[in-house]
Amino acid sequence: MGATLGNSGSPRWYDCDLQRFEEYLELLSDCGASGAEIVLHDGDADEFTSRVHVVREDWEPVIRRYRERDLSVSVHGPLTPEFSPQRWREEPDRTLKRYRPVLDQVRELSREQGPTNLVLHAITDRSRTPGDNERQTARFLQAILNELERTSSDVTVNVELRAYRPDRASAAATTRASALRIVEQTESNLIGICWDLAHDLESRIVLGNEWVEPDEQFLNRVRHVHLHDLGPEDEPHYPPLTGRVPLESALNRLDAVPAIMEVRWRMAERVGEPWDVLRRSYRAVQDRRRS
């Protein structure tokens, strides 16, 4: 049996409706999905936040329904400002306290399902140097892992490789080299990299670099993969149908690493009816994994 192939658990995919969620789970079953990645949020949430995050009152029923269908669950940290790693640098104790309900849920999930991936963003402070942002990100990831390990857990903490942007040139983890430097500054092999293939390609396009296969040093620290494609104007989070991102080599070289299709509803909607696009996307990825 191959590695987990899952889908973004954004509530937008099921209209933020737990009754509709049952139909969405049927869709994933039909597609052959074996996992999902959800973004957890604790606290007040506006409409936009609720479309992206699973809000606190839905954590238990959503996770339980995934697990009842034997779908493994990965977790992405909250994306709202009070949870940003930059906020952690400024107010470490206060920010970590805000994280504790999320980390408690991740720890509980890992006790039930076993190995669990947590994905977090790096620091993007424009006023600091790339090296400083990398060092502080490494400390942030270590602090999160230390909090998780206050009691036993089976969680790997991963920094996501995001796209390079000229207006945030000092941001950490926008290249493979930067992401690798971050995890190598930490104290644990339980801190790894979430390799987002489309963001990697975006960075290369902006920096004028050709795509090259990653070396073993980088791949050895990859614990999680995000799959999506680029649209005609280099827009990320497109369905993996355009063929711009070289998925085959990643899928073949990392055949034991969980992969999540980070396709956004609105990008799928540009291609066709989103649920049908999702079916086609699963077939395309499964075909490439077999090739």
VOGU-3710 file (C-alpha; in Angstrom, 3 decimals, decimal comma):
1> mgatlgnsgs> 0,000/0,000/0,000  1,355/3,434/-0,940  1,749/6,504/1,205  -1,160/8,672/2,237  -2,736/10,705/-0,543  -5,090/13,236/0,954  -6,889/16,476/0,294  -7,160/19,913/1,777  -9,740/19,826/4,553  -10,874/23,398/3,997
11> prwydcdlqr> -14,558/23,610/5,042  -15,198/25,484/1,799  -15,120/22,090/0,085  -18,300/21,104/1,924  -19,932/24,542/2,171  -18,971/24,810/5,880  -21,877/22,448/6,582  -21,321/19,262/8,599  -24,284/17,590/6,870  -22,687/18,341/3,506
21> feeylellsd> -19,438/17,057/5,016  -20,814/13,502/4,862  -21,214/13,854/1,093  -17,692/15,229/0,861  -16,374/12,172/2,723  -18,190/9,948/0,231  -16,482/11,869/-2,559  -13,066/11,312/-0,975  -13,862/7,622/-0,611  -14,827/7,400/-4,275
31> cgasgaeivl> -11,593/9,177/-5,215  -9,473/6,710/-3,268  -8,258/9,265/-0,724  -6,469/7,963/2,339  -6,031/11,181/4,302  -6,749/14,872/4,762  -5,066/17,981/6,119  -7,088/20,355/8,261  -6,242/23,858/9,465  -7,318/24,225/13,081
41> hdgdadefts> -8,389/27,531/14,594  -9,120/28,422/18,197  -10,947/31,652/19,012  -13,222/34,078/17,207  -13,502/33,396/13,482  -15,043/35,551/10,757  -16,616/34,092/7,611  -13,345/33,958/5,678  -11,500/32,271/8,537  -14,300/29,712/8,887
51> rvhvvredwe> -14,068/28,798/5,206  -10,367/27,936/5,565  -10,088/26,665/9,152  -11,932/24,021/11,119  -13,215/26,086/14,052  -12,984/24,873/17,638  -16,538/23,560/18,023  -16,066/21,379/14,914  -12,696/19,871/15,795  -14,041/16,746/17,447
61> pvirryrerd> -16,828/15,839/14,979  -14,681/16,558/11,903  -11,677/14,564/13,117  -13,884/11,730/14,339  -15,637/11,422/10,975  -12,343/11,363/9,098  -10,996/8,697/11,415  -14,185/6,594/11,241  -13,495/6,327/7,521  -9,875/5,371/8,230
71> lsvsvhgplt> -8,540/8,614/6,771  -5,324/9,791/8,416  -5,373/13,427/9,484  -2,565/15,956/9,221  -2,852/19,381/10,827  -1,805/22,802/9,595  -1,324/25,473/12,224  -3,727/28,431/12,333  -3,172/31,104/9,700  -4,515/34,115/11,606
81> pefspqrwre> -2,084/36,788/12,921  -2,215/35,873/16,615  -0,664/32,486/15,752  2,085/33,756/13,445  5,680/32,754/14,244  6,575/36,428/14,035  4,181/37,088/16,915  5,891/34,249/18,788  9,251/36,014/18,466  7,780/39,191/19,941
91> epdrtlkryr> 5,633/37,495/22,625  6,803/33,879/22,997  4,957/32,958/26,196  1,681/34,580/25,176  1,768/33,077/21,677  2,604/29,607/22,957  -0,311/29,862/25,382  -2,607/30,620/22,423  -1,254/27,538/20,658  -1,844/25,144/23,552
101> pvldqvrels> -5,453/24,144/22,701  -4,359/23,409/19,120  -1,338/21,438/20,277  -3,439/19,523/22,807  -5,741/18,490/19,956  -2,793/17,463/17,767  -1,337/15,445/20,648  -4,677/13,722/21,247  -4,985/12,933/17,538  -1,521/11,374/17,491
111> reqgptnlvl> -2,395/9,137/20,441  -5,377/7,780/18,517  -3,953/7,454/14,998  -0,207/7,248/15,557  2,304/9,330/13,561  0,866/12,775/12,844  2,231/15,707/10,859  1,890/19,317/11,989  2,711/21,959/9,353  3,722/25,508/10,282
121> haitdrsrtp> 4,882/28,603/8,422  8,251/30,315/8,810  8,955/33,909/9,826  8,622/36,493/7,046  9,766/39,652/8,870  10,836/42,150/6,204  12,855/44,164/8,742  15,179/41,241/9,551  17,845/39,433/7,575  17,191/36,014/6,017
131> gdnerqtarf> 19,614/34,431/8,484  17,852/35,957/11,485  14,433/34,842/10,207  15,794/31,319/9,735  17,303/31,182/13,228  14,125/32,462/14,852  11,987/30,045/12,832  14,150/27,152/14,015  13,610/28,292/17,615  9,874/28,592/17,043
141> lqailneler> 9,641/25,048/15,662  11,708/23,731/18,565  9,467/25,531/21,068  6,371/23,977/19,491  7,942/20,504/19,567  9,029/20,970/23,185  5,454/21,901/24,098  4,132/18,799/22,337  6,670/16,626/24,148  5,680/17,834/27,623
151> tssdvtvnve> 3,644/14,665/27,506  4,334/11,876/25,045  3,243/12,417/21,460  4,007/11,041/18,026  4,048/14,321/16,115  6,476/15,611/13,511  6,651/19,407/13,220  7,259/20,606/9,659  8,162/23,986/8,220  6,359/24,608/4,925
161> lrayrpdras> 8,412/25,617/1,901  6,539/28,693/0,659  7,036/30,810/-2,468  9,670/33,504/-2,772  8,263/36,995/-3,206  10,436/40,037/-4,058  8,521/42,159/-1,529  9,479/39,753/1,263  12,919/38,742/0,054  14,209/38,081/3,579
171> aaattrasal> 11,447/35,581/4,413  12,606/32,203/5,664  11,838/28,849/3,998  11,171/30,219/0,496  13,849/28,002/-1,047  14,931/24,425/-0,431  18,260/25,628/0,954  16,570/27,957/3,449  14,126/25,286/4,658  17,000/22,837/5,087
181> riveqtesnl> 19,092/25,351/7,035  16,159/25,884/9,406  15,600/22,235/10,281  19,343/21,578/10,585  19,535/24,247/13,315  17,043/22,343/15,474  17,733/19,594/17,968  15,401/16,878/16,754  14,794/14,659/13,760  11,085/15,162/14,558
191> igicwdlahd> 11,389/18,595/12,925  11,182/18,314/9,167  10,144/19,972/5,927  6,771/20,145/4,215  7,848/20,291/0,579  5,274/22,290/-1,364  6,138/21,474/-4,961  4,200/24,291/-6,613  5,588/26,925/-4,242  9,054/25,529/-4,964
201> lesrivlgne> 8,450/25,995/-8,701  7,052/29,504/-8,100  10,262/30,478/-6,327  12,368/29,140/-9,158  10,373/31,054/-11,751  10,674/34,338/-9,836  14,402/33,828/-9,188  15,047/32,778/-12,791  16,230/29,294/-11,872  15,615/26,045/-13,741
211> wvepdeqfln> 13,875/23,198/-11,963  16,394/20,651/-10,701  15,803/17,496/-8,744  16,424/17,892/-4,992  19,442/16,226/-3,455  19,284/13,501/-0,832  20,213/15,890/1,986  16,994/17,824/1,360  14,826/14,772/0,722  16,008/13,124/3,934
221> rvrhvhlhdl> 14,328/15,921/5,924  11,050/15,937/3,953  8,253/14,487/6,094  5,217/15,892/4,280  4,373/16,983/0,726  1,874/19,488/-0,666  0,714/18,785/-4,208  -0,873/21,369/-6,448  -0,095/22,968/-9,786  0,407/26,418/-11,260
231> gpedephypp> -2,198/28,109/-13,419  -1,581/29,906/-16,718  -0,336/33,040/-14,931  1,665/31,142/-12,301  -1,207/31,141/-9,785  -0,639/28,494/-7,095  -3,130/26,000/-5,648  -4,385/24,947/-9,078  -5,541/21,356/-9,554  -2,648/19,037/-10,531
241> ltgrvplesa> -3,920/18,836/-14,106  -1,899/21,491/-15,945  1,300/19,434/-15,877  3,621/22,290/-14,939  4,838/20,891/-11,633  6,915/17,703/-12,020  4,978/15,510/-9,615  6,202/12,108/-10,787  9,737/12,266/-9,435  8,584/13,569/-6,055
251> lnrldavpai> 5,916/10,891/-5,748  8,343/8,151/-6,743  11,266/9,315/-4,600  9,081/9,976/-1,557  6,744/7,031/-1,829  6,461/6,677/1,965  5,777/10,357/2,704  2,190/11,610/3,141  1,055/13,845/0,270  -1,794/16,339/0,431
261> mevrwrmaer> -3,463/18,039/-2,537  -3,588/21,681/-1,521  -6,091/22,654/-4,229  -8,222/25,702/-3,453  -11,916/25,622/-4,260  -11,784/28,860/-6,248  -8,906/27,564/-8,374  -10,725/24,297/-9,042  -13,777/26,357/-9,967  -11,785/27,969/-12,784
271> vgepwdvlrr> -11,280/24,545/-14,314  -14,778/23,072/-13,888  -17,232/21,873/-11,266  -14,953/21,628/-8,177  -15,923/18,152/-6,993  -15,544/16,763/-10,517  -12,188/18,539/-10,807  -11,166/16,867/-7,545  -12,047/13,430/-8,962  -9,955/14,148/-12,050
281> syravqdrrr> -7,110/15,415/-9,889  -6,986/12,209/-7,850  -6,935/10,113/-11,017  -4,108/12,237/-12,441  -1,980/11,976/-9,303  -2,623/8,248/-8,912  -1,685/7,668/-12,549  1,566/9,611/-12,078  2,334/7,685/-8,916  1,968/4,438/-10,861
291> s> 4,012/5,614/-13,869
//
